[in-house]
Amino acid sequence: MNAKKLAAAAALGLVVTALGATPAEAGATGIYKNCTKLNHKYPHGVGKARAHDQTSGTPVRNFKHSTKLYKTAMNHNKGLDRDKDGIACEKA
């Protein structure tokens, strides 16, 4: 965030984090510590655009399809996609 944006945020009374981002901007990055946190925003998980759930039961199909969100989440926590099927934190 540049100096103009910081001044504008301060003028609006917005809280700015140490990294220079407002809480809304910081939360929009898609960085989640664990599946519980990710599932609060995306209840059925986040997966690559063309991912398919690989399960012996009923596959999850209603996850958020977004390669960008998936890659962002995985860059910060590789454990979110334990079965390595291209869907992080999938649940029915």
N, C-alpha and C positions, 0 to 999 in steps of 0.2 A: 504494500500500500504506500503510495507516494505521499509527500507532505501535504498536498492539496486535499487528498482524500482523508488523511488523518484530521486535518483542520475541519473539514466538512462534517466528519463523523463526530468530532468533539462538539461542534456547534449544534448538532442535532441531539446531543446528550447520549450518544451511543457509547457503549463500553468498548474499548479497543484492547485486544489481548497483547501479550508481549511480542508476538510475531507480527503485529500490525494488522491483524484481521479482526473484524467484528465477530461476535459469537455466531451469527448466522452464516457468515462466510466460512468460518472454521468448521462448522457442522456440515457444510455443503460439500466438503472434500471427500466424503465417503470413507473416512478412516475410522474403523471400528476395532475395539480391543478384542471382542469375542462375538460369537454368534448371537448371544442374547441381545447385545447392543445393536447388531445389524438387523436382527429380526424385529426390533421395535419400529424401525423405519420401513423395512421390506419384510413383511411377515412370512413370505415363502422363499426368501433368499434372493441372491443376485447371481446371474449367470451370463456367460458370453451370448452373443446374439443368436448363434445357431447351436447352443448346447442342448444336450438331451440327458435327462437323469438316467443313470445306469443303476438300476435296482432290480432285485428279484420280485419285488412287490409292485404296487401301483406307482408309476413314475410321476414325479412332480412336474407339472407343466405350467403352473401359474406363477412362477418366479419372475422377477424383474429381469427382462432381457436387455442387458447393456454391457457390452464388452468394455467400455470405458470405466464404468463403476466397478465391474469385476476386477479389472487390472489394478485399479487404484486400491481396492480393498486388499488384494493379494500382495501388492507391493509392501504393504504395511503389516500383514499378518498371514503368512503362508498356511497356517493351520486352519483357516476358514474353509478350505475345500479339501477335506481329509481323503475323500475317495477320488479326487483328481478327475472329476467328470466335467469340469468347466462351470460348475454351479456351487457358489459359496453359501453355506448355511441353509441348504434346501430343507424344507419340511412341508408336509402335506397340509 
